[in-house]
Amino acid sequence: MVKKVKVFLDSNVIVSGLFSERGAPHIILHLLTLNLPVISGATGAYNLMEVERTIKKKMPEMLPLYNSWLPLLDLEVVPLPSIETIRTMAGLTADKDIPVLASAIACGADYLVTGDKKDFGKLKSKDIFRTKIVSPAEFLKTISSFLAD
C-alpha cells in the first residue's frame, strides 16, 4: 500500500502558485486539485489570513481567482496555534513564522513547503521534527517517486 503524503503549504507557496503560471508552486497547487490518493494538502488559518492580506494589499483584483481556487485545493485548515504552543517554539525561527511551523507540526504534515529561505533555511538541515522543511522544487523532486508508483 502506498503511503499518503501530507504537504503543508506556506503562504508564499499559495500566493506564488496562484499568480504565476509556471514554477513549482503552481505545479503543487495543480497536483492538489487532482485529489490524488497519494497526496493531501494542508495550510494554517494563520497562513490563509496572510494570503488574503497580501492579495487585498498588492493585487485586490485577484481576490476572485483566489476564492475560486481555494475550494479546489481541498486543504485541511489547521486552527491557530495556542499562545502556549507558540511560546514553547520561541526562538526556533522568526516570530512571524512560528505559527506556520506549529501548524505544520500540529497537523502531522510530512512536508512544510516554503519559499522562505531566510527564516526557515536554518531549520531545513535539522532533524528535530517529523515534518521536513523543503522548497517547492525539493518537494516536487521528492513527491515524483510517489506519483510514479
Secondary structure as UniProt FT lines:
FT   STRAND          5..9
FT   HELIX           11..19
FT   HELIX           24..33
FT   TURN            34..35
FT   TURN            37..38
FT   STRAND          39..44
FT   HELIX           45..58
FT   HELIX           60..62
FT   HELIX           63..73
FT   STRAND          76..78
FT   HELIX           83..88
FT   TURN            89..91
FT   HELIX           95..97
FT   HELIX           98..106
FT   TURN            107..108
FT   STRAND          111..113
FT   HELIX           117..124
FT   STRAND          132..134
FT   HELIX           136..148
//
